[in-house]
Amino acid sequence: MNAVIDLAIKTIGPVLYVLLLAGAALGLVVGVMLVLDSARVMRWNHVLNRWYSSQGVLQPLDRSIDVKRTVYRWHRVLGVLLFAGALYTLDVVVFSAKTDALVRAFRDLGNPALVSLIVEAVRIMLIIGNVAALLAAAVLCFRPSLLKGVEAWGDRQYHFTQPSEPLEAMRYGPDEFVRARPRLLGSVIALGGLYVLISLGWLLTAR
């Protein structure tokens, strides 16, 4: 686990350093430009300030896909596949899975007793889920009509349109705030970018 974390740090660290360096340099330039020529920065902002609707992205998720006809047509084949998969998974979880190895692998994440408890709880949930899958597979093979009640309860459609409506409203508050105080905010942004650049440069020389 420590080797994986070290590899991730060595791989992601330089990328994050470059991104922080570029962001700090951009902040310094924008801050200085806000102090010296705020009108130009606001024109840049007007050109870059484009609206992308989330409804177009989420629209494919709102389309319902009816698989009932396919499931009922091939219910025996699907039932056998589900039964075989659940039986295999149950055999692995009950007889072959070694929780001690998982606990040792994740012992650095927290208290070993707590990690062991979480692993055992996940194992029990997998056992219960696969037993339920065996029962569902048997019903699907021999009496698929018994699943119509569960199907009617679970066959619901949830739209993303209403939850995403607040994201569709344009908010110009930050633009107006910057337009009213360009020099103050420009000075703060420039000083912040300069501080980050100095800190990153010191970090690079300290290595």
HELIX and SHEET records of a PDB file:
HELIX    1   1 ASN A    2  LEU A   36  1                                  35    
HELIX    2   2 SER A   38  LEU A   48  1                                  11    
HELIX    3   3 SER A   54  LEU A   58  1                                   5    
HELIX    4   4 GLN A   59  ASP A   62  5                                   4    
HELIX    5   5 LYS A   68  ARG A   73  1                                   6    
HELIX    6   6 HIS A   75  ASP A   91  1                                  17    
HELIX    7   7 VAL A   92  SER A   96  3                                   5    
HELIX    8   8 THR A   99  ALA A  105  1                                   7    
HELIX    9   9 ARG A  107  LEU A  109  5                                   3    
HELIX   10  10 PRO A  112  PHE A  142  1                                  31    
HELIX   11  11 PRO A  144  LEU A  147  5                                   4    
HELIX   12  12 LYS A  148  GLY A  154  1                                   7    
HELIX   13  13 THR A  161  SER A  164  1                                   4    
HELIX   14  14 GLU A  165  GLU A  168  5                                   4    
HELIX   15  15 GLY A  173  ALA A  180  1                                   8    
HELIX   16  16 PRO A  182  ALA A  206  1                                  25    
END                                                                             
